[in-house]
């Protein structure tokens, strides 16, 4: 499996561990979604922390799978949708602890979460346009302001943890060595409270958000499918896999 799970003191940790970059294929995304749903249904779990080993938090989808078979985009889309919904709609609060690169599906995970902490080395990006796809805008817009999202989306440029903190998306920025402890300390504070009250609080807060996050993401996914009908989309994926410049 591309992840492992640990439960201690009512806190579940889901730890990504798929070298080199924590990029997941369609089956792996489905497995992550199923595990998040399972953890959230356990009476002993009051908070979920998602973190990662390796160079970065998550590079998103496995582009090589899609370059080999573009029809896999349907299964990938479903895996992404189910994973993000399993975080956003989970019965318990979900904290993400980010380090290194946070790309594509990693953005979706962060944007779906309740609380975000990051190491000072974290960097956020949405390279979808350069990979011949769409996606991530709805969740990115839950983190950052509209114009910042569009700049990131159109240019592919990254922002760092300090800028993410300035924009209000990140609760705390700490050195990499302190990241897990920071996330677990917040989780412990929440886990010590009434689980019934916290569950009600999460449901109430999700219900008063502006719009429906899952519906917005589903709208985006339709454009991802449309993008895959364009010749430029296949060329973008081929160029990425072959480590060359795309020819549009």
Secondary structure, 3 states (H helix, E strand, C coil): CCEEEEEECCEEEEEECCCCCCEECHHHHHHHHHHHHHHHHCCCCCEEEEEECCCCCECEECHHHHHHCHHHHHHHHHHHHHHHHHHHCCCCEEEEEECCEEECHHHHHHHHCCEEEEECCCEEECCHHHHCCCCCHHHHHCCCCHHHHHHHHHHCCCEEHHHHHHCCCCCEEECHHHHHHHHHHHHHHHHCCCHHHHHHHHHHHHHCCCCCHHHHHHHHHHHHHHHCCCHHHHHHHHHHHHCCCCCC
